[in-house]
Amino acid sequence: MNPNLAMVSNGKKFMWDGRTLDSRNEAAQVAERYRGDSFEVLIAEEGGKFLVYTRRTVTGATVAAP
């Protein structure tokens, strides 16, 4: 299995977290932890394994004046 590092869904880019999980339940638990940290999450199944893809948007950035 050679998963994609990135996935686009509904025009949004998600990045794979690098783990392969054995069950949908395990992937759902991981996804819930990411959601708790303000990530958007997708779960994908590939080759009988489950992959978690995450996305976080910047809500505010501090810019220092020179």
Secondary structure as the mmCIF struct_conf table of DSSP 4:
data_model
#
loop_
_struct_conf.conf_type_id
_struct_conf.id
_struct_conf.beg_label_comp_id
_struct_conf.beg_label_asym_id
_struct_conf.beg_label_seq_id
_struct_conf.end_label_comp_id
_struct_conf.end_label_asym_id
_struct_conf.end_label_seq_id
BEND BEND1 LEU A 5 LEU A 5
STRN STRN1 ALA A 6 SER A 9
TURN_TY1_P TURN_TY1_P1 ASN A 10 GLY A 11
STRN STRN2 LYS A 12 LEU A 21
BEND BEND2 ASP A 22 ASP A 22
HELX_RH_AL_P HELX_RH_AL_P1 ARG A 24 GLY A 36
TURN_TY1_P TURN_TY1_P2 ASP A 37 SER A 38
STRN STRN3 GLU A 40 GLU A 46
TURN_TY1_P TURN_TY1_P3 GLY A 47 GLY A 48
STRN STRN4 LYS A 49 ARG A 55
#
